[in-house]
Amino acid sequence: MAVTNLTDMVEFILLGFSDLPNLQGILFGIFLVIYMSVLIGNGLILVITKVDPALQTPMYFFLGNFSFLEICYTSVTLPRLLMNLFTQKRNISLLACAAQLCFLLILGGTECLLLGVMAYDRYVAICKPLNYPLIMNHKVCVQLVVASWVSGVPVQIGQTYQIFSLPFCGSNKLNHIFCDIHPLFKVACGDISLNEFSVYADAVLFAMIPFLLILGSYVKIISAILKLPSATGKSKAFSTCSSHLIVVALFFGSAIIMNLRPKSAHMEGTDKILALFYTIVTPMFNPLIYSLRNKDVIAAMKKLFQT
C-alpha cells in the first residue's frame, strides 16, 4: 500500500451518509430542523437565565453556561454536515479536520466537567443547605465554570497534535460524519498503540472520573432526599435533580460506550449513531428536559414571551 504522510495529505473525504444517496435531501431537512432546534432551545435557556431575576442562582448560572456550551458543541459538527449534504462535496482540508477534532475534544471535555460541577452544586444545595450560599458564592461559581472550560484545553490540543502527527496510509476517506479519532486511526499506518492508550487515558480523565464523581454525588443526594420528612420536599428535590440526571445519562452513556469500547467493537454504522447521539441528540433535548421538568424555567419563558 502506498503511504502518504502528513506533509503530502492535503484533505480527507467525509463519507457521512453517502451510502444513502436517495435520502440526502430528507437528511438535510432533518438535520437543519435539529440544528435550528438546538440554537433556539438552548438560546432561550441562555437568555432567560441571564435576564430573569428569579433565575439568578448558581443552578441556573451553570445551566446557562451549559446551554451556551451545547450551542458551541453542536456548531462544530452540524454546519459542516449540512454543507456536505447540501453540496454533495464531502472533502475537508487537513487543517479544518484537525480544528474540528480539536474543538470537539475540548468542548466534549468541558461538557463532562461542567456536568460534574452541576452535580456538585446539587449535592451542596441538598446535603449542605445551610452552607450553600457560602460555599456556592458567585466567585466560586465563576471559578468552577472557567476551570471547566480551560482545564482540558492543553491536553486536547496535545491529543490532536499527536493524532495528526501520524502518517496516513492510502485512502483519505473517513467513513464518518465528522473528523473523529477512531476513523482517523483506521487510515493511519504504523504503530498507533501509544495513541490508542492516550485516547483511553483521556477518556478516563475527562469522562469516566467526572461520571464516577457524579454518581457518588447522586448517591449522597438521593440518600439525603429520602431522609426528608416532607413528601412535598422530596418531590421538589427529586424534580430539580432529575433533569440533570437524564442529561448525564444521555451524554455519558453514549460517549463512554463510544470511547471506551475495545477496538474490535468499533463498527462504522454503530459509531455514526453513537456520535450523532452525544453530539446532536443530547443538545437538542437539553432545553426540553430542563423546561418541561422545571416550573421556574417554564414560568420564566412565559414571562419572556408575554413582554
Residue frames relative to the residue before (quaternion, step in Angstrom):
aa qw qx qy qz dx dy dz
M 1.0000 0.0000 0.0000 0.0000 0.00 0.00 0.00
A 0.4402 -0.6902 0.5053 0.2730 3.54 -0.88 0.91
V 0.2684 -0.7789 0.5510 0.1333 3.54 -0.91 0.94
T 0.1048 -0.7698 0.6282 0.0426 3.54 -0.90 1.01
N 0.2195 -0.8111 0.5242 0.1386 3.59 -0.48 1.08
L 0.7829 -0.3827 0.2291 0.4337 3.53 -1.36 0.05
T 0.6733 0.5073 -0.3127 0.4376 3.58 0.99 -0.74
D 0.6960 0.4662 -0.2748 0.4719 3.61 1.14 -0.56
M 0.6405 0.5280 -0.3238 0.4540 3.58 1.09 -0.75
V 0.1149 -0.8254 0.5510 0.0440 3.60 -0.66 1.03
E 0.8176 0.0042 0.0007 0.5758 3.61 1.15 -0.41
F 0.2921 -0.6987 0.6178 0.2114 3.50 -1.38 0.31
I 0.2967 -0.7081 0.6029 0.2170 3.54 -1.34 0.25
L 0.2435 -0.7676 0.5808 0.1189 3.56 -0.67 1.15
L 0.3059 -0.7923 0.4985 0.1738 3.58 -0.28 1.22
G 0.1277 -0.8467 0.5096 0.0846 3.60 1.12 -0.63
F 0.7637 -0.2966 0.2644 0.5088 3.56 -0.67 -1.17
S 0.2131 0.8116 -0.5157 0.1730 3.59 1.08 0.70
D 0.6051 0.5544 -0.3581 0.4453 3.60 1.24 -0.33
L 0.6948 0.3792 -0.2648 0.5508 3.59 1.34 0.05
P 0.0583 -0.8723 0.4836 0.0418 3.61 0.67 1.08
N 0.6902 0.4949 -0.2854 0.4441 3.60 1.06 -0.68
L 0.7053 0.4640 -0.2514 0.4734 3.58 1.28 -0.24
Q 0.3448 0.7800 -0.4769 0.2129 3.59 1.26 0.11
G 0.6757 0.4938 -0.2962 0.4603 3.61 0.91 -0.89
I 0.6537 0.5100 -0.3052 0.4685 3.57 0.97 -0.88
L 0.6580 0.5102 -0.3037 0.4632 3.57 0.95 -0.91
F 0.6160 0.5406 -0.3407 0.4606 3.58 1.04 -0.78
G 0.6671 0.5042 -0.2962 0.4615 3.58 0.92 -0.92
I 0.6492 0.5235 -0.3132 0.4542 3.58 0.95 -0.90
F 0.7223 0.4401 -0.2582 0.4668 3.59 0.80 -1.01
L 0.5903 0.5480 -0.3710 0.4622 3.60 1.14 -0.50
V 0.6471 0.5044 -0.3094 0.4807 3.58 0.97 -0.87
I 0.6413 0.5254 -0.3204 0.4582 3.58 0.98 -0.87
Y 0.6763 0.4977 -0.2999 0.4528 3.58 0.88 -0.94
M 0.6519 0.4999 -0.3146 0.4755 3.57 0.97 -0.83
S 0.6253 0.5352 -0.3310 0.4615 3.59 1.07 -0.74
V 0.6413 0.5211 -0.3152 0.4667 3.57 1.01 -0.86
L 0.6830 0.4950 -0.2875 0.4536 3.58 0.87 -0.98
I 0.7085 0.4600 -0.2676 0.4634 3.58 0.83 -1.00
G 0.6894 0.5011 -0.2858 0.4382 3.58 0.84 -1.02
N 0.7223 0.4163 -0.2474 0.4937 3.57 0.78 -1.01
G 0.5917 0.5635 -0.3576 0.4522 3.57 1.17 -0.59
L 0.6451 0.5170 -0.3136 0.4671 3.58 1.00 -0.82
I 0.6340 0.5205 -0.3229 0.4721 3.58 0.98 -0.87
L 0.6516 0.5270 -0.3058 0.4518 3.57 0.95 -0.94
V 0.6772 0.5001 -0.2933 0.4530 3.59 0.91 -0.94
I 0.7175 0.4572 -0.2867 0.4404 3.59 0.72 -0.99
T 0.6471 0.5050 -0.3377 0.4608 3.62 1.05 -0.58
K 0.6548 0.4883 -0.3104 0.4862 3.58 1.27 -0.32
V 0.8021 0.3546 -0.1608 0.4529 3.59 0.87 -0.91
D 0.6642 0.5105 -0.3264 0.4378 3.63 1.06 -0.53
P 0.4398 -0.7234 0.4626 0.2632 3.64 -0.62 1.06
A 0.6392 0.5505 -0.3275 0.4256 3.59 1.10 -0.68
L 0.7181 0.4292 -0.2401 0.4925 3.59 1.23 -0.41
Q 0.4556 0.6768 -0.4602 0.3502 3.60 1.19 0.42
T 0.4084 0.6662 -0.5042 0.3677 3.55 0.63 1.22
P 0.6880 -0.4915 0.3222 0.4259 3.61 -1.19 0.39
M 0.6309 0.5552 -0.3482 0.4153 3.60 0.94 -0.86
Y 0.7355 0.4066 -0.2340 0.4888 3.58 0.88 -0.92
F 0.5346 0.5816 -0.3998 0.4650 3.57 1.25 -0.35
F 0.6782 0.4667 -0.2771 0.4954 3.58 0.95 -0.90
L 0.6352 0.5321 -0.3325 0.4503 3.60 1.01 -0.78
G 0.6369 0.5241 -0.3251 0.4626 3.60 1.01 -0.79
N 0.6581 0.4938 -0.2985 0.4838 3.56 0.98 -0.85
F 0.6382 0.5285 -0.3216 0.4582 3.57 1.04 -0.78
S 0.6469 0.5131 -0.3165 0.4670 3.59 1.00 -0.79
F 0.6295 0.5161 -0.3263 0.4804 3.59 1.02 -0.78
L 0.6358 0.5302 -0.3144 0.4646 3.57 1.02 -0.84
E 0.6483 0.5242 -0.3216 0.4488 3.60 0.96 -0.84
I 0.6205 0.5306 -0.3359 0.4696 3.59 1.06 -0.75
C 0.6676 0.4956 -0.2922 0.4727 3.59 0.92 -0.94
Y 0.6610 0.5391 -0.3007 0.4266 3.56 0.90 -1.01
T 0.6934 0.4670 -0.2689 0.4783 3.56 0.91 -0.94
S 0.6557 0.5395 -0.3062 0.4305 3.57 1.07 -0.77
V 0.5483 0.6000 -0.4009 0.4227 3.59 1.23 -0.21
T 0.8049 0.3085 -0.1298 0.4900 3.58 1.00 -0.82
L 0.6995 0.5343 -0.3003 0.3675 3.59 0.79 -1.00
P 0.6459 0.5129 -0.3635 0.4332 3.68 0.81 -0.71
R 0.6476 0.5034 -0.3114 0.4798 3.58 1.01 -0.80
L 0.6429 0.5139 -0.3214 0.4682 3.59 0.98 -0.82
L 0.6506 0.5106 -0.3098 0.4691 3.60 0.97 -0.84
M 0.6502 0.5145 -0.3152 0.4618 3.58 0.97 -0.84
N 0.6507 0.5191 -0.3128 0.4575 3.58 0.99 -0.86
L 0.6685 0.4928 -0.2966 0.4715 3.58 0.99 -0.84
F 0.6890 0.4951 -0.2823 0.4477 3.58 0.98 -0.83
T 0.7755 0.3533 -0.1756 0.4929 3.59 0.86 -0.95
Q 0.3032 -0.7586 0.5029 0.2823 3.57 1.26 -0.53
K 0.5351 0.5527 -0.4330 0.4697 3.59 1.22 0.50
R 0.1163 -0.8597 0.4973 0.0049 3.54 -0.34 1.26
N 0.4602 0.6890 -0.4591 0.3206 3.59 1.19 0.16
I 0.0499 -0.7697 0.6363 0.0100 3.55 -1.17 0.73
S 0.4763 -0.6919 0.4591 0.2892 3.57 -0.79 0.99
L 0.6534 -0.5201 0.3798 0.3980 3.55 -1.24 0.47
L 0.6675 0.5052 -0.2972 0.4593 3.58 0.95 -0.90
A 0.6643 0.4982 -0.3039 0.4671 3.58 0.96 -0.87
C 0.6236 0.5386 -0.3209 0.4670 3.56 1.09 -0.77
A 0.6607 0.4997 -0.2951 0.4761 3.57 0.96 -0.92
A 0.6556 0.5105 -0.3092 0.4626 3.60 0.97 -0.86
Q 0.6456 0.5192 -0.3229 0.4576 3.58 0.98 -0.86
L 0.6675 0.4923 -0.3030 0.4693 3.58 0.89 -0.91
C 0.6550 0.5296 -0.3144 0.4378 3.58 0.91 -0.91
F 0.6875 0.4630 -0.2841 0.4819 3.59 0.86 -0.93
L 0.6160 0.5485 -0.3401 0.4517 3.58 1.08 -0.74
L 0.6755 0.4859 -0.2869 0.4747 3.58 0.95 -0.90
I 0.6575 0.5129 -0.3145 0.4536 3.59 0.92 -0.90
L 0.7150 0.4485 -0.2589 0.4696 3.58 0.83 -1.00
G 0.6128 0.5384 -0.3447 0.4644 3.59 1.11 -0.65
G 0.6531 0.4978 -0.3021 0.4842 3.58 0.99 -0.84
T 0.6319 0.5305 -0.3221 0.4642 3.57 1.02 -0.82
E 0.6441 0.5265 -0.3272 0.4481 3.58 0.97 -0.83
C 0.6375 0.5256 -0.3258 0.4595 3.59 0.96 -0.85
L 0.6941 0.4756 -0.2743 0.4656 3.57 0.87 -0.98
L 0.6654 0.5050 -0.3103 0.4538 3.59 0.96 -0.83
L 0.6157 0.5196 -0.3430 0.4830 3.59 1.08 -0.65
G 0.6211 0.5291 -0.3275 0.4764 3.57 1.13 -0.67
V 0.6408 0.5185 -0.3110 0.4731 3.58 1.01 -0.84
M 0.6515 0.5147 -0.3098 0.4632 3.58 0.99 -0.83
A 0.6311 0.5128 -0.3276 0.4810 3.58 1.08 -0.69
Y 0.6332 0.5247 -0.3241 0.4677 3.59 1.03 -0.80
D 0.6210 0.5453 -0.3294 0.4567 3.58 1.04 -0.80
R 0.6726 0.4762 -0.2963 0.4829 3.59 0.92 -0.88
Y 0.6133 0.5533 -0.3452 0.4456 3.59 1.05 -0.75
V 0.6801 0.4750 -0.2894 0.4775 3.60 0.86 -0.96
A 0.6551 0.5361 -0.3156 0.4287 3.60 0.94 -0.92
I 0.7652 0.3782 -0.1947 0.4832 3.59 0.93 -0.88
C 0.7537 0.3931 -0.2158 0.4805 3.59 0.94 -0.85
K 0.7897 0.1606 -0.0964 0.5842 3.61 1.17 -0.49
P 0.0002 -0.8744 0.4852 0.0058 3.59 0.82 1.00
L 0.6521 0.5327 -0.3299 0.4269 3.61 1.00 -0.73
N 0.7353 0.3965 -0.2188 0.5042 3.57 1.11 -0.68
Y 0.3923 0.7723 -0.4429 0.2314 3.57 1.32 -0.12
P 0.6865 0.4725 -0.3205 0.4503 3.67 0.74 -0.88
L 0.6617 0.5068 -0.3063 0.4599 3.57 1.09 -0.69
I 0.6980 0.4701 -0.2722 0.4665 3.58 0.90 -0.97
M 0.7930 0.2728 -0.1278 0.5295 3.57 0.82 -1.02
N 0.1413 0.7899 -0.5787 0.1454 3.57 0.68 1.08
H 0.7243 -0.4710 0.2784 0.4197 3.57 -1.28 0.37
K 0.6375 0.5407 -0.3337 0.4358 3.59 0.97 -0.83
V 0.6604 0.4995 -0.3004 0.4734 3.57 0.94 -0.91
C 0.6380 0.5346 -0.3261 0.4481 3.60 0.96 -0.85
V 0.6594 0.4967 -0.3040 0.4754 3.58 0.93 -0.90
Q 0.6521 0.5191 -0.3145 0.4543 3.59 0.95 -0.87
L 0.6552 0.5114 -0.3121 0.4601 3.59 0.98 -0.82
V 0.6551 0.5004 -0.3100 0.4736 3.59 1.00 -0.82
V 0.6582 0.5031 -0.3120 0.4651 3.60 0.89 -0.91
A 0.6441 0.5206 -0.3184 0.4612 3.59 0.97 -0.86
S 0.6371 0.5278 -0.3258 0.4575 3.60 1.03 -0.81
W 0.6959 0.4863 -0.2750 0.4514 3.58 0.98 -0.85
V 0.8133 0.3432 -0.1546 0.4437 3.61 0.82 -0.93
S 0.5705 0.6516 -0.3945 0.3073 3.61 1.07 -0.59
G 0.7365 0.4259 -0.2467 0.4640 3.59 1.04 -0.67
V 0.4484 0.7373 -0.4327 0.2609 3.59 1.26 -0.28
P 0.6965 0.4589 -0.3160 0.4522 3.68 0.69 -0.90
V 0.6456 0.5314 -0.3197 0.4457 3.57 1.00 -0.87
Q 0.7154 0.4568 -0.2672 0.4562 3.59 0.85 -0.96
I 0.5964 0.5263 -0.3660 0.4831 3.60 1.11 -0.55
G 0.6519 0.5079 -0.3043 0.4737 3.58 0.99 -0.84
Q 0.6291 0.5346 -0.3247 0.4616 3.57 1.04 -0.82
T 0.6635 0.5018 -0.2962 0.4693 3.58 0.93 -0.92
Y 0.6490 0.5139 -0.3169 0.4629 3.59 0.92 -0.90
Q 0.6477 0.5297 -0.3136 0.4489 3.57 0.98 -0.87
I 0.6697 0.5002 -0.2982 0.4609 3.59 0.95 -0.88
F 0.7467 0.4022 -0.2244 0.4800 3.59 0.89 -0.93
S 0.5447 0.5577 -0.4173 0.4670 3.56 1.29 0.25
L 0.5077 0.6457 -0.4162 0.3901 3.58 1.30 -0.15
P 0.4351 -0.6370 0.5483 0.3229 3.58 -1.17 0.45
F 0.2352 -0.7747 0.5724 0.1301 3.59 -0.97 0.86
C 0.3051 -0.8022 0.5008 0.1123 3.54 -0.87 1.04
G 0.8854 0.0471 -0.0130 0.4622 3.54 -1.08 0.82
S 0.8646 0.0589 -0.0078 0.4990 3.53 -0.70 -1.18
N 0.2437 -0.7579 0.5879 0.1436 3.55 -1.09 0.77
K 0.4533 0.6897 -0.4449 0.3478 3.60 1.24 0.42
L 0.1500 -0.7708 0.6162 0.0600 3.56 -0.86 1.06
N 0.2523 -0.7844 0.5494 0.1384 3.57 -0.51 1.15
H 0.5006 0.6039 -0.4388 0.4384 3.52 0.52 1.28
I 0.5529 -0.6299 0.4341 0.3304 3.58 -1.28 0.20
F 0.7782 0.0455 -0.0644 0.6230 3.58 1.29 -0.19
C 0.6366 -0.5176 0.3880 0.4199 3.59 -1.26 0.17
D 0.0935 0.7953 -0.5863 0.1228 3.54 -0.44 1.25
I 0.7005 -0.5166 0.3013 0.3893 3.54 -1.24 0.47
H 0.7315 0.4676 -0.2685 0.4173 3.57 0.64 -1.10
P 0.6378 0.4894 -0.3524 0.4791 3.69 0.93 -0.62
L 0.6342 0.5187 -0.3328 0.4669 3.61 1.06 -0.68
F 0.6240 0.5383 -0.3355 0.4565 3.58 1.03 -0.75
K 0.6432 0.5539 -0.3249 0.4170 3.59 1.06 -0.76
V 0.7389 0.3579 -0.2319 0.5217 3.61 1.14 -0.50
A 0.5218 0.6073 -0.4250 0.4223 3.58 1.29 0.21
C 0.2197 -0.7680 0.5832 0.1475 3.56 -1.14 0.56
G 0.6495 0.4853 -0.3891 0.4374 3.53 -1.28 0.30
D 0.6844 -0.4694 0.3654 0.4215 3.54 -1.33 -0.19
I 0.0459 -0.8190 0.5720 -0.0056 3.57 -0.53 1.18
S 0.3140 0.7861 -0.4886 0.2114 3.61 1.24 0.27
L 0.6395 0.5167 -0.3284 0.4649 3.60 1.02 -0.76
N 0.6436 0.5166 -0.3129 0.4701 3.58 1.04 -0.79
E 0.6494 0.5141 -0.3143 0.4639 3.57 0.99 -0.83
F 0.6351 0.5150 -0.3259 0.4746 3.57 1.02 -0.79
S 0.6340 0.5386 -0.3200 0.4534 3.57 1.01 -0.83
V 0.6450 0.5169 -0.3152 0.4664 3.59 1.01 -0.82
Y 0.6593 0.4980 -0.3080 0.4716 3.59 0.95 -0.87
A 0.6407 0.5194 -0.3199 0.4663 3.59 0.99 -0.84
D 0.6397 0.5259 -0.3076 0.4686 3.56 1.03 -0.85
A 0.6602 0.5054 -0.3005 0.4673 3.58 0.98 -0.88
V 0.6394 0.5126 -0.3255 0.4716 3.59 1.02 -0.76
L 0.6875 0.5070 -0.2770 0.4399 3.57 0.91 -0.99
F 0.8188 0.2841 -0.1189 0.4845 3.58 0.78 -1.03
A 0.7415 0.3439 -0.2350 0.5260 3.61 1.22 -0.10
M 0.7454 0.4262 -0.2529 0.4458 3.59 0.60 -1.10
I 0.6741 0.4948 -0.3113 0.4515 3.61 0.87 -0.89
P 0.6603 0.4704 -0.3291 0.4841 3.67 0.85 -0.80
F 0.6280 0.5439 -0.3368 0.4431 3.59 1.02 -0.78
L 0.6703 0.4876 -0.2949 0.4754 3.59 0.94 -0.88
L 0.6325 0.5172 -0.3263 0.4754 3.60 1.06 -0.73
I 0.6256 0.5237 -0.3293 0.4753 3.58 1.07 -0.75
L 0.6471 0.5137 -0.3151 0.4670 3.58 0.95 -0.89
G 0.6538 0.5139 -0.3091 0.4613 3.57 0.97 -0.88
S 0.6350 0.5307 -0.3222 0.4597 3.58 1.01 -0.83
Y 0.7220 0.4531 -0.2626 0.4522 3.56 0.89 -0.94
V 0.5410 0.5706 -0.4132 0.4594 3.60 1.18 -0.32
K 0.6878 0.4610 -0.2718 0.4904 3.58 0.97 -0.92
I 0.6290 0.5433 -0.3322 0.4458 3.59 1.04 -0.78
I 0.6840 0.4812 -0.2860 0.4678 3.58 0.85 -0.99
S 0.6226 0.5371 -0.3314 0.4627 3.56 1.06 -0.77
A 0.6732 0.4871 -0.2915 0.4738 3.59 0.99 -0.86
I 0.6394 0.5319 -0.3286 0.4475 3.60 1.01 -0.79
L 0.6630 0.5216 -0.3058 0.4414 3.58 0.95 -0.88
K 0.6584 0.5060 -0.3065 0.4653 3.58 1.21 -0.44
L 0.4887 0.6657 -0.4361 0.3575 3.58 1.26 -0.19
P 0.4500 -0.7225 0.4522 0.2666 3.63 -0.84 0.92
S 0.7240 0.4492 -0.2425 0.4640 3.58 1.06 -0.73
A 0.4622 -0.6731 0.5044 0.2809 3.58 -0.93 0.89
T 0.6179 0.5408 -0.3333 0.4633 3.58 1.12 -0.72
G 0.6457 0.5212 -0.3069 0.4661 3.57 1.01 -0.86
K 0.6423 0.5196 -0.3177 0.4653 3.56 0.98 -0.82
S 0.6644 0.5149 -0.3000 0.4510 3.56 0.93 -0.96
K 0.6680 0.4992 -0.3010 0.4625 3.59 0.94 -0.89
A 0.6568 0.5127 -0.3083 0.4591 3.58 0.97 -0.87
F 0.6587 0.4967 -0.3081 0.4738 3.57 0.95 -0.86
S 0.6319 0.5543 -0.3273 0.4317 3.57 1.05 -0.81
T 0.6909 0.4784 -0.2891 0.4586 3.60 0.92 -0.88
C 0.7090 0.4560 -0.2575 0.4724 3.59 1.16 -0.54
S 0.6063 0.6198 -0.3597 0.3449 3.57 1.05 -0.76
S 0.6171 0.5552 -0.3514 0.4330 3.61 1.01 -0.77
H 0.6681 0.5005 -0.2880 0.4693 3.54 0.93 -0.97
L 0.6496 0.5281 -0.3160 0.4464 3.58 0.98 -0.84
I 0.6361 0.5269 -0.3305 0.4566 3.59 1.00 -0.78
V 0.6566 0.5009 -0.3049 0.4745 3.60 0.95 -0.91
V 0.6282 0.5361 -0.3238 0.4616 3.59 1.00 -0.86
A 0.6731 0.5036 -0.2978 0.4524 3.58 0.87 -0.96
L 0.6653 0.5070 -0.3055 0.4549 3.60 0.93 -0.90
F 0.7335 0.4411 -0.2481 0.4536 3.57 0.76 -1.06
F 0.7345 0.4281 -0.2534 0.4616 3.57 0.65 -1.08
G 0.5986 0.5839 -0.3652 0.4091 3.57 1.03 -0.73
S 0.7327 0.4103 -0.2351 0.4894 3.57 0.78 -1.04
A 0.6625 0.5209 -0.3170 0.4351 3.62 0.97 -0.83
I 0.6723 0.4880 -0.3022 0.4674 3.59 0.93 -0.86
I 0.6352 0.5159 -0.3313 0.4696 3.58 0.99 -0.82
M 0.6570 0.5326 -0.3018 0.4401 3.57 1.00 -0.89
N 0.8181 0.3363 -0.1385 0.4454 3.57 0.74 -1.07
L 0.7476 0.3888 -0.2302 0.4867 3.61 1.12 -0.45
R 0.4335 0.6715 -0.4836 0.3567 3.58 1.23 0.31
P 0.5481 -0.5826 0.4600 0.3854 3.61 -1.13 0.47
K 0.6800 -0.5230 0.3376 0.3876 3.56 -1.20 0.60
S 0.6616 0.5361 -0.3080 0.4241 3.58 0.99 -0.87
A 0.6693 0.5216 -0.2983 0.4370 3.60 1.19 -0.47
H 0.5439 0.6260 -0.4043 0.3859 3.58 1.26 -0.10
M 0.0288 0.7725 -0.6313 0.0618 3.56 -0.63 1.20
E 0.5882 -0.6489 0.3506 0.3317 3.55 -0.87 1.02
G 0.6693 0.5027 -0.3099 0.4509 3.59 0.89 -0.87
T 0.6666 0.4951 -0.2927 0.4741 3.57 0.94 -0.92
D 0.6381 0.5403 -0.3234 0.4431 3.58 0.97 -0.87
K 0.6414 0.5232 -0.3261 0.4568 3.60 0.99 -0.80
I 0.6636 0.5064 -0.3042 0.4590 3.59 0.93 -0.91
L 0.6701 0.4903 -0.2995 0.4699 3.58 0.90 -0.91
A 0.6382 0.5275 -0.3232 0.4583 3.57 1.01 -0.83
L 0.6354 0.5155 -0.3217 0.4764 3.58 1.00 -0.81
F 0.6442 0.5616 -0.3245 0.4052 3.53 0.98 -0.87
Y 0.8005 0.3201 -0.1935 0.4684 3.59 0.65 -1.02
T 0.6909 0.4493 -0.3059 0.4766 3.62 1.18 -0.21
I 0.7962 0.2825 -0.1280 0.5194 3.60 1.12 -0.57
V 0.7125 0.4767 -0.2811 0.4315 3.60 0.70 -1.07
T 0.6677 0.5049 -0.3081 0.4521 3.61 0.88 -0.94
P 0.6695 0.4754 -0.3243 0.4696 3.67 0.83 -0.80
M 0.6338 0.5330 -0.3380 0.4473 3.60 1.08 -0.65
F 0.7396 0.4180 -0.2307 0.4743 3.58 0.94 -0.87
N 0.4652 0.7120 -0.4310 0.3015 3.59 1.20 -0.38
P 0.6992 0.4478 -0.3043 0.4669 3.68 0.73 -0.89
L 0.6368 0.5311 -0.3293 0.4516 3.59 1.03 -0.80
I 0.6535 0.5240 -0.3125 0.4481 3.57 0.91 -0.94
Y 0.7316 0.4305 -0.2476 0.4670 3.58 0.83 -0.96
S 0.6939 0.4711 -0.2998 0.4547 3.62 0.97 -0.71
L 0.6923 0.4872 -0.2930 0.4445 3.60 0.90 -0.85
R 0.7566 0.3706 -0.1927 0.5030 3.58 1.14 -0.61
N 0.7069 0.4213 -0.2471 0.5117 3.58 1.24 0.18
K 0.3592 -0.7695 0.4907 0.1951 3.58 -0.42 1.24
D 0.6235 0.5512 -0.3439 0.4349 3.60 1.05 -0.73
V 0.6616 0.4961 -0.3001 0.4755 3.58 0.99 -0.87
I 0.6369 0.5198 -0.3275 0.4657 3.60 0.98 -0.83
A 0.6613 0.5079 -0.3033 0.4613 3.60 0.93 -0.90
A 0.6546 0.5132 -0.3065 0.4627 3.59 1.01 -0.85
M 0.6521 0.5092 -0.3159 0.4644 3.60 1.02 -0.76
K 0.6262 0.5277 -0.3302 0.4693 3.58 1.04 -0.81
K 0.6519 0.5200 -0.3007 0.4629 3.56 1.00 -0.90
L 0.6481 0.5326 -0.3111 0.4467 3.57 1.02 -0.88
F 0.7226 0.4407 -0.2504 0.4700 3.60 0.90 -0.92
Q 0.6428 0.5257 -0.3291 0.4497 3.58 1.19 -0.39
T 0.6246 0.5453 -0.3404 0.4434 3.60 1.22 -0.40
